[in-house]
């Protein structure tokens, strides 16, 4: 199944199998998807479950979050160096 989204970006839907890992369930992320989204082992993903859907989003690294926070401070006129 293929889907066109609002940004006119082509998305390929895939089917993956659910596996039991210890007391949890898991799915494998295909390597080409992981590369495109720059997901690496031990990265954190945010999971949202709603209306029979699971949505995974890549969580920014601590460094990326810190840089974004500093950018917000600077934009607000607060300079971390002072």
N, C-alpha and C positions, 0 to 999 in steps of 0.2 A: 504494500500500500504506500503510495506517495502522496504528499500533501504540499500545497503551496500556501505559504503564510503571508501575512500582511506586508512584510518587507520585501516580498518577491524573492525570498530565499527558498531554494528547493530543500525539502527535508525528506529523508527516507525513514519511514517507520520500520521498526524491526521487531521480531519476536525473539525473546530470550527466555531461557528456562530458569525456574526458581530452584535453588539447591538448599539443602539443609547444611548449615555450618554451626556446629555446636548446638546451642539452644536457640539459634537464630535462623532466619531465612535470608538468602542473598541472591543477587543476580550479578552476572559478569558484564562489565561495560566493554563493548567491542573496542579493540585497540585504535582503530581509525577515529572513533568518536572521542576516545580519551585524548588522542593526540590533538584533534581539532580544538577541544576544550581545554587543553593543557592540564589534564588531570593526571596526577602522579600517585604512586602508592603512598599511603598515609595522609593524603589530602583529606580535608573535611568537606562533606557535602551536606546541604540542608535538605531534609525530606519533608514534603507536605503531602498529606493524604486527604483527598476531598472527592466526593461524588464518584467513587469507584475508580479514581485515578491516583497515581503516585507521581509527584513532580520532584525531581532532583535538581538542585541548583548548586553550582560551584561556589563555595564560600571563599572569599578573598583571604590570602595569607595574612598573618599578623603584620608583616612588613607593609603589605598593600593597605591594610586597614589603618595603620599608623600614618602612612603617607597621606591618605585621604583625610584623616583627622587633622593633620598639620595644615593641609590645604584649606580646610574649613576655617581653622583658626586664623590663618593669614588673610583669607577672604573677609573675615569679620573684623580685621584690623588688630588682631591679637598676634603678636610675634613671639614664638617660642624661645628665640634667642635672647630676649630681654629679661 
